[in-house]
């Protein structure tokens, strides 16, 4: 769960690392957002029904929802934040109750925010709700919401729009045992669904990236920063499967930790053998990406990647996506608990 904004960026970053095993995008390099309009877009359609017209103190009557399964909508008229949101024209949808928390999907001027309230309404939390197993509960809830509301589907797609195109990558030779490609990773041989998570998955494949692994192996996408220690640990756990021909990983570098990461990522993507360079970086060579010809196109590509993922509400690395055995996109925020679990589930 991402806590409401605190005054200390350092404290928030430390808490994020402890809770998620992740590097959060530093606010200094994140897009400026008003607290009310911050876009946190779930990566899949989400649960719930018709907009909840919040009851006023004079008439505290729960509003109906489109999903018949969602009943007993809590009265939030005594929550000042909710009152202020309604006053500025926000539309609030009820996501239902899960893990003891009531979920709300707030829409204002095409921007969306997920909020959770405790049963006693004494605390309000902002961000994604995860199960003890790490499953994205918010994603599942928003899926129900979008499936019942075409307007929500339009909002989610619109919120994810990013202007500008990353540079067209150069093609690279393939190797049947270990395939490294800088640029556009081949899309999996399966029809792409219209869900936001599939849309995001497809956009990442078209982004500036580098892919390692056997071409016929199951594919996984990792949004990462070249200097993120949690990304390094995640790769170390996945590398044996890549080297063994059982997994294909597409790395989408962003500048989560500042402009130096953008420059180093561009240098990395410009290497003749990015895989060997990456292994040296993982082994502790901090200079391997600091030396190299300046490639402005690659720098623009990394910048576009950062804009892309922030447009989808991603604010931490690593962020992993892959298709599960059920054919749906699975999301892992932060360092995975077990690479074996991924391998047992990936399609």
C-alpha positions as CSV (number, residue, x, y, z in Angstrom):
1,X,0.0,0.0,0.0
2,X,1.3,3.4,-0.9
3,X,0.7,5.7,2.0
4,X,-0.6,9.2,1.6
5,X,2.1,11.8,0.8
6,X,4.5,12.6,3.7
7,X,6.8,15.6,4.2
8,X,9.9,13.4,4.2
9,X,10.8,12.0,0.8
10,X,13.6,10.0,2.5
11,X,11.2,8.4,4.9
12,X,8.7,7.6,2.1
13,X,11.5,6.0,0.0
14,X,12.8,3.9,2.9
15,X,9.3,2.7,3.7
16,X,8.7,1.8,0.1
17,X,11.9,-0.2,-0.1
18,X,11.1,-2.1,3.1
19,X,7.5,-2.8,2.2
20,X,7.8,-3.6,-1.5
21,X,11.5,-4.4,-2.2
22,X,11.4,-1.6,-4.8
23,X,13.0,1.7,-5.8
24,X,10.4,4.4,-6.1
25,X,10.7,7.1,-8.8
26,X,12.1,10.1,-7.1
27,X,9.6,13.0,-6.9
28,X,12.2,15.4,-8.2
29,X,12.0,13.7,-11.6
30,X,8.4,12.7,-11.5
31,X,5.7,14.7,-13.2
32,X,4.2,17.4,-11.1
33,X,0.7,16.5,-9.9
34,X,-1.8,18.2,-7.6
35,X,-2.7,15.9,-4.7
36,X,-6.2,15.7,-5.9
37,X,-5.4,15.0,-9.5
38,X,-2.5,12.5,-9.1
39,X,-3.0,9.7,-11.7
40,X,-2.7,6.2,-10.2
41,X,-4.0,4.1,-13.1
42,X,-4.4,0.4,-12.4
43,X,-3.0,-1.8,-15.2
44,X,-6.1,-3.8,-15.7
45,X,-9.8,-3.0,-15.9
46,X,-11.2,-2.8,-12.5
47,X,-14.2,-3.6,-10.3
48,X,-17.3,-2.0,-9.5
49,X,-20.4,-0.3,-10.5
50,X,-22.1,3.0,-11.3
51,X,-20.7,6.2,-9.9
52,X,-21.5,6.6,-6.2
53,X,-23.2,9.9,-5.8
54,X,-22.0,10.6,-2.3
55,X,-24.8,11.3,0.2
56,X,-24.9,14.7,1.9
57,X,-25.0,15.0,5.7
58,X,-28.7,15.8,5.4
59,X,-29.5,12.7,3.3
60,X,-27.0,10.0,4.2
61,X,-28.4,7.3,1.8
62,X,-26.0,4.9,0.1
63,X,-26.2,5.3,-3.7
64,X,-26.8,2.4,-5.9
65,X,-24.0,0.7,-7.9
66,X,-24.1,-1.0,-11.3
67,X,-22.7,-4.3,-9.9
68,X,-25.6,-6.0,-8.0
69,X,-23.1,-7.8,-5.9
70,X,-21.9,-4.6,-4.3
71,X,-24.4,-3.7,-1.6
72,X,-24.4,-1.7,1.6
73,X,-22.3,1.2,0.2
74,X,-20.8,2.9,3.3
75,X,-21.8,6.5,4.1
76,X,-18.7,8.7,3.7
77,X,-20.4,12.0,4.2
78,X,-18.5,12.5,7.4
79,X,-15.1,12.2,5.7
80,X,-13.8,15.6,4.9
81,X,-11.6,14.4,2.0
82,X,-14.5,12.8,0.3
83,X,-16.6,15.9,0.8
84,X,-13.9,18.1,-0.8
85,X,-13.5,15.7,-3.7
86,X,-17.3,16.0,-4.5
87,X,-17.1,19.8,-4.2
88,X,-14.5,20.0,-6.9
89,X,-16.6,17.8,-9.2
90,X,-15.0,14.4,-8.7
91,X,-17.1,11.3,-9.4
92,X,-16.7,8.5,-6.9
93,X,-17.3,4.8,-7.6
94,X,-17.5,2.2,-4.9
95,X,-15.2,-0.8,-5.4
96,X,-16.5,-3.0,-2.6
97,X,-14.9,-4.3,0.6
98,X,-11.8,-6.5,0.6
99,X,-9.3,-7.4,3.3
100,X,-11.3,-5.2,5.7
101,X,-11.0,-2.0,3.7
102,X,-13.6,-0.2,1.6
103,X,-12.4,0.8,-1.9
104,X,-13.2,3.9,-3.9
105,X,-12.4,4.8,-7.5
106,X,-12.2,8.6,-7.8
107,X,-12.4,10.3,-11.2
108,X,-11.7,14.0,-11.9
109,X,-11.0,15.5,-15.3
110,X,-9.9,12.2,-16.7
111,X,-7.5,11.6,-13.8
112,X,-8.1,8.7,-11.5
113,X,-7.2,7.7,-7.9
114,X,-7.8,4.6,-5.8
115,X,-8.6,5.3,-2.2
116,X,-9.4,2.9,0.7
117,X,-11.1,3.7,4.0
118,X,-11.1,1.7,7.2
119,X,-14.4,0.5,8.6
120,X,-14.3,3.1,11.4
121,X,-13.5,5.8,8.7
122,X,-10.7,7.1,10.9
123,X,-8.0,6.5,8.3
124,X,-7.8,6.9,4.5
125,X,-5.1,5.2,2.4
126,X,-4.1,6.0,-1.2
127,X,-2.8,3.4,-3.7
128,X,-2.9,-0.3,-4.6
129,X,-4.2,-2.9,-2.2
130,X,-2.2,-6.1,-2.1
131,X,-3.1,-9.5,-0.7
132,X,-0.8,-11.3,1.8
133,X,0.4,-13.4,-1.3
134,X,1.2,-10.2,-3.2
135,X,-1.8,-10.3,-5.6
136,X,-3.0,-6.9,-6.8
137,X,-6.5,-6.7,-5.2
138,X,-7.0,-3.2,-6.6
139,X,-6.5,-4.5,-10.1
140,X,-9.1,-7.1,-9.7
141,X,-11.6,-4.6,-8.2
142,X,-11.0,-2.1,-11.0
143,X,-11.5,-4.9,-13.6
144,X,-15.1,-5.5,-12.3
145,X,-15.7,-1.7,-12.3
146,X,-14.5,-1.3,-15.9
147,X,-16.4,-4.4,-17.1
148,X,-19.6,-2.9,-15.8
149,X,-18.9,0.6,-17.0
150,X,-17.9,1.4,-20.6
151,X,-17.2,5.0,-19.5
152,X,-14.5,3.8,-17.0
153,X,-12.9,1.8,-19.8
154,X,-12.6,5.0,-21.8
155,X,-11.2,6.9,-18.9
156,X,-8.5,4.3,-18.2
157,X,-7.4,4.2,-21.8
158,X,-7.4,8.0,-22.0
159,X,-5.4,8.3,-18.8
160,X,-2.7,6.0,-20.2
161,X,-2.2,8.1,-23.3
162,X,1.4,9.4,-23.8
163,X,2.5,11.9,-26.4
164,X,5.6,11.3,-28.4
165,X,7.1,8.2,-29.9
166,X,10.3,6.5,-28.8
167,X,13.0,6.3,-31.4
168,X,12.9,3.3,-33.8
169,X,15.5,0.8,-32.7
170,X,18.0,-0.9,-34.8
171,X,17.6,-4.6,-35.4
172,X,20.1,-7.1,-34.0
173,X,21.1,-10.6,-34.9
174,X,19.6,-13.5,-33.0
175,X,21.1,-16.5,-31.3
176,X,19.1,-19.7,-30.7
177,X,20.6,-20.1,-27.3
178,X,20.8,-16.6,-26.0
179,X,19.0,-13.8,-27.9
180,X,19.8,-10.2,-27.1
181,X,17.8,-7.5,-29.0
182,X,17.9,-3.8,-28.4
183,X,14.8,-1.9,-29.4
184,X,11.4,-3.5,-30.1
185,X,10.9,-6.9,-28.6
186,X,8.9,-9.4,-30.7
187,X,5.3,-9.5,-29.6
188,X,4.0,-12.9,-28.3
189,X,2.1,-15.0,-30.8
190,X,-1.3,-14.4,-29.2
191,X,-4.1,-12.0,-29.9
192,X,-4.0,-8.8,-27.8
193,X,-7.0,-8.2,-25.6
194,X,-8.5,-4.8,-25.1
195,X,-8.0,-4.7,-21.3
196,X,-5.7,-1.9,-20.0
197,X,-3.2,-4.4,-18.7
198,X,-2.8,-5.9,-22.2
199,X,-2.6,-2.5,-23.7
200,X,0.1,-1.5,-21.3
201,X,2.0,-4.8,-22.0
202,X,1.8,-4.1,-25.7
203,X,3.1,-0.5,-25.3
204,X,6.1,-1.8,-23.3
205,X,7.0,-4.2,-26.1
206,X,7.0,-1.2,-28.5
207,X,9.1,0.9,-26.1
208,X,12.9,1.3,-26.2
209,X,14.1,-1.9,-24.6
210,X,16.5,-4.8,-24.6
211,X,15.6,-8.5,-24.6
212,X,17.6,-11.4,-23.3
213,X,16.8,-15.1,-23.7
214,X,15.7,-17.7,-26.1
215,X,13.2,-16.4,-28.7
216,X,10.8,-19.3,-28.1
217,X,10.8,-19.1,-24.3
218,X,8.0,-17.6,-22.3
219,X,8.3,-13.8,-22.1
220,X,8.5,-11.5,-19.1
221,X,8.8,-7.7,-19.1
222,X,10.7,-5.8,-16.4
223,X,10.4,-2.1,-16.0
224,X,13.7,-1.2,-14.3
225,X,16.4,1.4,-13.5
226,X,20.0,0.4,-14.2
227,X,21.0,1.5,-10.8
228,X,18.1,0.1,-8.8
229,X,19.5,-2.6,-6.4
230,X,16.1,-4.4,-6.2
231,X,16.2,-4.6,-10.0
232,X,19.6,-6.2,-9.8
233,X,18.4,-8.8,-7.2
234,X,15.3,-9.6,-9.3
235,X,17.5,-10.2,-12.4
236,X,19.9,-12.4,-10.4
237,X,17.0,-14.7,-9.5
238,X,15.7,-14.7,-13.1
239,X,19.1,-15.1,-14.9
240,X,19.5,-18.9,-14.4
241,X,16.2,-19.4,-16.3
242,X,17.2,-17.0,-19.0
243,X,20.6,-18.7,-19.5
244,X,18.9,-22.1,-19.4
245,X,16.6,-21.1,-22.3
246,X,13.5,-21.3,-20.2
247,X,12.7,-17.6,-20.0
248,X,12.9,-14.5,-22.2
249,X,13.2,-11.1,-20.4
250,X,12.5,-7.7,-21.9
251,X,14.1,-4.9,-19.9
252,X,12.5,-1.5,-20.2
253,X,14.9,1.0,-18.6
254,X,13.6,4.2,-17.1
255,X,15.2,7.0,-15.0
256,X,13.6,6.2,-11.7
257,X,16.7,7.3,-9.8
258,X,17.5,10.5,-11.7
259,X,19.2,11.8,-14.9
260,X,22.4,9.7,-14.4
261,X,20.3,6.5,-14.8
262,X,18.9,7.9,-18.1
263,X,22.4,8.5,-19.4
264,X,23.7,5.1,-18.3
265,X,20.7,3.3,-19.7
266,X,21.2,5.0,-23.0
267,X,24.9,3.9,-23.0
268,X,23.9,0.4,-22.1
269,X,21.4,0.2,-25.0
270,X,24.1,1.4,-27.3
271,X,26.6,-1.4,-26.4
272,X,27.4,-4.0,-29.1
273,X,26.8,-6.7,-26.5
274,X,24.3,-5.4,-24.0
275,X,24.0,-8.8,-22.2
276,X,27.7,-9.0,-21.4
277,X,27.7,-5.3,-20.2
278,X,24.6,-6.0,-18.0
279,X,26.4,-9.0,-16.4
280,X,29.3,-6.8,-15.6
281,X,27.0,-4.2,-14.0
282,X,25.3,-6.9,-11.9
283,X,28.7,-8.1,-10.8
284,X,29.4,-4.7,-9.4
285,X,31.1,-2.7,-12.2
286,X,29.6,0.7,-11.8
287,X,31.6,2.2,-14.6
288,X,30.5,-0.1,-17.4
289,X,27.5,2.1,-18.3
290,X,29.2,5.4,-17.6
291,X,31.6,5.0,-20.5
292,X,30.3,5.0,-24.1
293,X,29.3,7.2,-27.0
294,X,26.6,9.6,-26.3
295,X,23.4,8.4,-28.1
296,X,20.7,11.1,-28.0
297,X,18.2,8.8,-29.6
298,X,18.6,6.2,-26.9
299,X,18.4,9.0,-24.3
300,X,15.1,10.1,-25.8
301,X,13.9,6.5,-25.8
302,X,14.6,6.2,-22.0
303,X,12.9,9.5,-21.4
304,X,9.9,8.3,-23.4
305,X,9.9,5.1,-21.4
306,X,9.7,7.1,-18.1
307,X,6.8,9.1,-19.4
308,X,5.0,6.0,-20.5
309,X,5.2,4.2,-17.2
310,X,4.4,7.3,-15.2
311,X,1.3,7.8,-17.4
312,X,0.2,4.3,-16.3
313,X,0.7,5.1,-12.6
314,X,3.9,3.1,-12.2
315,X,6.1,4.7,-9.5
316,X,8.5,2.0,-8.5
317,X,11.0,-0.4,-9.9
318,X,11.2,-3.3,-10.6
319,X,7.7,-3.7,-12.1
320,X,7.1,-7.0,-13.7
321,X,4.5,-8.1,-16.2
322,X,3.9,-11.5,-17.8
323,X,1.1,-13.7,-19.0
324,X,0.0,-16.3,-16.5
325,X,-1.3,-19.8,-17.4
326,X,-4.8,-18.4,-17.5
327,X,-3.7,-16.1,-20.3
328,X,-4.1,-12.9,-18.3
329,X,-1.4,-10.4,-17.6
330,X,0.1,-10.8,-14.1
331,X,1.7,-7.9,-12.3
332,X,4.4,-7.9,-9.7
333,X,5.3,-4.6,-8.0
334,X,8.7,-4.7,-6.5
335,X,11.2,-7.5,-6.2
336,X,9.5,-10.9,-6.7
337,X,9.4,-13.2,-3.7
338,X,10.3,-16.2,-5.8
339,X,11.4,-16.7,-9.4
340,X,10.3,-20.3,-9.1
341,X,6.7,-19.2,-8.5
342,X,6.9,-17.0,-11.6
343,X,8.2,-19.9,-13.7
344,X,5.5,-22.2,-12.4
345,X,2.8,-19.7,-13.5
346,X,4.2,-18.1,-16.6
347,X,2.7,-19.1,-20.0
